[in-house]
Amino acid sequence: MQAQCPICDANITLSNNIEVAEIITCTECKNRLEVGSINQKDVVLKEAPKVEEDWGQ
């Protein structure tokens, strides 16, 4: 499967068993991306939410 990075427009090759909400890293810009949706062979990626510090609250 192929997808396009929403940040740098690089083409990313994905495994065939990728799932929605899975986090991947762009091979070009190294940003964290989240799989937003999968339709047939069309995969839509979006920027992953920022990881915030958990202070045990």
Short mmCIF file of the C-alpha atoms (twelve columns), coordinates in Angstrom:
data_MODEL
# 
_entry.id   MODEL 
# 
loop_
_atom_site.group_PDB 
_atom_site.id 
_atom_site.type_symbol 
_atom_site.label_atom_id 
_atom_site.label_alt_id 
_atom_site.label_comp_id 
_atom_site.label_asym_id 
_atom_site.label_seq_id 
_atom_site.Cartn_x 
_atom_site.Cartn_y 
_atom_site.Cartn_z 
_atom_site.pdbx_PDB_model_num 
ATOM 1  C CA . MET A 1  0.000   0.000  0.000  1 
ATOM 2  C CA . GLN A 2  1.086   3.564  -0.662 1 
ATOM 3  C CA . ALA A 3  0.185   6.766  1.136  1 
ATOM 4  C CA . GLN A 4  1.315   10.368 0.988  1 
ATOM 5  C CA . CYS A 5  2.718   12.296 3.933  1 
ATOM 6  C CA . PRO A 6  0.422   15.275 4.669  1 
ATOM 7  C CA . ILE A 7  3.411   17.306 5.869  1 
ATOM 8  C CA . CYS A 8  6.136   16.844 3.231  1 
ATOM 9  C CA . ASP A 9  4.190   15.043 0.428  1 
ATOM 10 C CA . ALA A 10 6.606   12.088 0.401  1 
ATOM 11 C CA . ASN A 11 5.298   8.734  -0.827 1 
ATOM 12 C CA . ILE A 12 5.283   6.183  1.993  1 
ATOM 13 C CA . THR A 13 5.093   2.426  1.502  1 
ATOM 14 C CA . LEU A 14 2.911   0.755  4.120  1 
ATOM 15 C CA . SER A 15 2.406   -2.887 5.027  1 
ATOM 16 C CA . ASN A 16 -0.790  -4.576 3.830  1 
ATOM 17 C CA . ASN A 17 -1.973  -5.211 7.388  1 
ATOM 18 C CA . ILE A 18 -1.879  -1.567 8.551  1 
ATOM 19 C CA . GLU A 19 -4.808  -0.494 10.734 1 
ATOM 20 C CA . VAL A 20 -6.689  2.744  11.395 1 
ATOM 21 C CA . ALA A 21 -5.192  4.770  14.290 1 
ATOM 22 C CA . GLU A 22 -1.785  3.097  13.860 1 
ATOM 23 C CA . ILE A 23 1.162   5.475  14.335 1 
ATOM 24 C CA . ILE A 24 3.938   5.467  11.733 1 
ATOM 25 C CA . THR A 25 6.937   7.682  11.012 1 
ATOM 26 C CA . CYS A 26 7.478   9.403  7.667  1 
ATOM 27 C CA . THR A 27 10.672  8.156  6.047  1 
ATOM 28 C CA . GLU A 28 11.485  11.622 4.692  1 
ATOM 29 C CA . CYS A 29 10.553  14.258 7.307  1 
ATOM 30 C CA . LYS A 30 10.525  11.877 10.320 1 
ATOM 31 C CA . ASN A 31 7.219   13.260 11.627 1 
ATOM 32 C CA . ARG A 32 4.824   10.956 13.459 1 
ATOM 33 C CA . LEU A 33 1.712   10.217 11.429 1 
ATOM 34 C CA . GLU A 34 -1.558  8.499  12.252 1 
ATOM 35 C CA . VAL A 35 -3.543  6.348  9.834  1 
ATOM 36 C CA . GLY A 36 -6.813  8.267  9.553  1 
ATOM 37 C CA . SER A 37 -8.736  5.966  7.219  1 
ATOM 38 C CA . ILE A 38 -8.321  3.042  4.860  1 
ATOM 39 C CA . ASN A 39 -10.593 2.688  1.812  1 
ATOM 40 C CA . GLN A 40 -9.770  -0.202 -0.520 1 
ATOM 41 C CA . LYS A 41 -6.108  0.598  -1.267 1 
ATOM 42 C CA . ASP A 42 -6.358  4.310  -0.443 1 
ATOM 43 C CA . VAL A 43 -4.787  5.194  2.926  1 
ATOM 44 C CA . VAL A 44 -5.215  8.680  4.392  1 
ATOM 45 C CA . LEU A 45 -2.561  9.848  6.845  1 
ATOM 46 C CA . LYS A 46 -2.770  12.764 9.265  1 
ATOM 47 C CA . GLU A 47 -0.360  14.319 11.736 1 
ATOM 48 C CA . ALA A 48 -0.298  12.294 14.962 1 
ATOM 49 C CA . PRO A 49 -1.301  14.051 18.163 1 
ATOM 50 C CA . LYS A 50 1.573   15.406 20.206 1 
ATOM 51 C CA . VAL A 51 2.701   13.191 23.065 1 
ATOM 52 C CA . GLU A 52 2.235   15.050 26.308 1 
ATOM 53 C CA . GLU A 53 3.956   14.413 29.611 1 
ATOM 54 C CA . ASP A 54 1.863   12.368 32.063 1 
ATOM 55 C CA . TRP A 55 2.551   13.524 35.598 1 
ATOM 56 C CA . GLY A 56 0.449   10.757 37.155 1 
ATOM 57 C CA . GLN A 57 -2.651  12.843 37.596 1 
# 
